[in-house]
Every structure is written in C-alpha cells, then in structure tokens.
Amino acid sequence: MTAADEAYAKHLLTAVTARQATAPCSRCGHEAFDLVGLSTIPLPAVFMQIPVLVVACVHCGAVIFHATQRLCGDKTNGGTAS
C-alpha cells in the first residue's frame, strides 16, 4: 500500500469509529481488528465495482468490508452523508 493509500485508509478508519461501527467480531467476539487495506468488490451484473476498506479480526481472521463511499459521504455513486 502506498503512503497515500495508507493515509486514506487511516482516514477511513477514523470515519468507521466516528460512526460507532466498533462492535466486536461477529464470529468470535474478539474486539481487535487490523487494517488489511483498500480493495474493490466487483458487481459484474451492473458493470461496476464498490471501493471498500478491508479489516480483519486479529483473533479469527474474519474479514469485514466498509464501503468507502458511505464513509466519505460521496453521493455520486450511492454514498450518503448521513
């Protein structure tokens, strides 16, 4: 991950915390997560991709995705400022 990507990912993690999306892991109940990075989820049926922040539980490895457009308040591609 580039320095710019890492800075952006940390900004997104701050947004996750601000939105109180800090519940324990849904699989094992552990409370710590590591930043995995930035990625996209392809939606071939509609010819688009969803940019996501990826985090993983440090205990069991369960992976969680956060749509970056929702976190950033970008309304152009389905995001929301609320």
Buried (B, 14 or more C-beta within 10 A) or exposed (E): EEEEEEEBBEEBBEBBEEEEEEEEBEEEEEEEBEBBEBBEEEEEEEEEEBBBBBBBBEBEEBEBBBBBBBBBEBEEEEBEEE
